[in-house]
Amino acid sequence: MTIQPFFDLSSGEVRFYVEIDGESVGASITKQTLHYRYSRAAQGDDPLATYTAHAGEIEAAVRRRVSKGSLKPVMLREVDLSPPA
């Protein structure tokens, strides 16, 4: 069973799962982080739509965090999505 990404209003987070080495790893990203990273100029942006538009980059950030030993579930921060220096 695949669980689709969803926006949890009470926490203000998009919650989703990323398949890593045969395991579904739970992850989340706040509406504020999505807005700041991807749509600063937008007003009333939809966090789920923003997540969907950038899912590949966001899921890659989860994979990087897990490969570095992050505890699960993974809570992404803005720094996780910043381009490498």
C-alpha positions as CSV (number, residue, x, y, z in Angstrom):
1,M,0.0,0.0,0.0
2,T,1.4,3.4,-1.0
3,I,0.7,6.3,1.3
4,Q,0.3,9.6,-0.7
5,P,1.8,12.8,0.6
6,F,-0.6,14.9,2.6
7,F,-0.7,18.2,4.4
8,D,-1.4,17.9,8.1
9,L,-3.1,21.2,9.1
10,S,-2.6,20.7,12.8
11,S,1.2,20.5,12.5
12,G,1.6,22.7,9.4
13,E,3.6,19.9,7.7
14,V,3.5,18.0,4.5
15,R,4.1,14.4,5.5
16,F,5.3,11.8,3.0
17,Y,7.3,8.6,2.7
18,V,10.5,7.9,0.7
19,E,11.5,4.4,-0.3
20,I,15.1,3.8,0.8
21,D,16.6,0.3,0.4
22,G,13.2,-1.4,0.5
23,E,12.0,0.6,3.5
24,S,9.4,3.3,3.6
25,V,10.9,6.1,5.6
26,G,8.6,8.7,7.0
27,A,9.5,12.3,6.5
28,S,8.0,15.8,6.8
29,I,8.6,19.4,5.9
30,T,6.9,22.4,7.2
31,K,4.8,24.8,5.2
32,Q,7.2,27.6,6.2
33,T,10.2,25.8,4.9
34,L,8.5,25.0,1.6
35,H,7.4,28.6,1.2
36,Y,10.8,30.0,2.1
37,R,12.8,27.7,-0.2
38,Y,10.5,27.5,-3.2
39,S,7.9,30.3,-3.3
40,R,9.0,33.4,-1.3
41,A,7.1,35.7,-3.7
42,A,3.9,33.8,-3.6
43,Q,0.9,34.6,-1.4
44,G,-1.3,31.8,-0.1
45,D,0.8,29.1,-1.7
46,D,-0.4,25.5,-1.4
47,P,2.2,23.5,0.5
48,L,1.1,20.2,-1.0
49,A,1.4,21.6,-4.5
50,T,4.8,23.1,-3.7
51,Y,5.9,19.7,-2.3
52,T,4.7,17.9,-5.4
53,A,6.4,20.3,-7.8
54,H,9.7,19.7,-6.0
55,A,9.3,16.1,-4.8
56,G,12.4,14.8,-6.4
57,E,14.7,17.4,-4.7
58,I,12.9,17.0,-1.4
59,E,13.1,13.2,-1.5
60,A,16.8,13.4,-2.4
61,A,17.3,15.5,0.7
62,V,15.7,12.8,2.9
63,R,18.0,10.2,1.3
64,R,21.0,12.3,2.1
65,R,19.9,12.7,5.7
66,V,19.3,9.0,6.2
67,S,22.7,8.1,4.6
68,K,24.3,10.4,7.2
69,G,22.6,8.6,10.0
70,S,19.6,10.7,10.7
71,L,17.0,9.3,13.0
72,K,13.6,8.4,11.5
73,P,11.2,10.0,10.8
74,V,13.1,12.7,9.1
75,M,12.1,16.3,9.6
76,L,13.6,18.4,6.8
77,R,14.9,21.9,7.5
78,E,15.8,24.7,5.1
79,V,19.5,23.8,5.3
80,D,18.7,20.3,4.0
81,L,17.4,21.9,0.7
82,S,20.0,24.5,0.2
83,P,22.2,24.0,-2.9
84,P,25.6,22.4,-2.0
85,A,28.3,25.0,-1.4
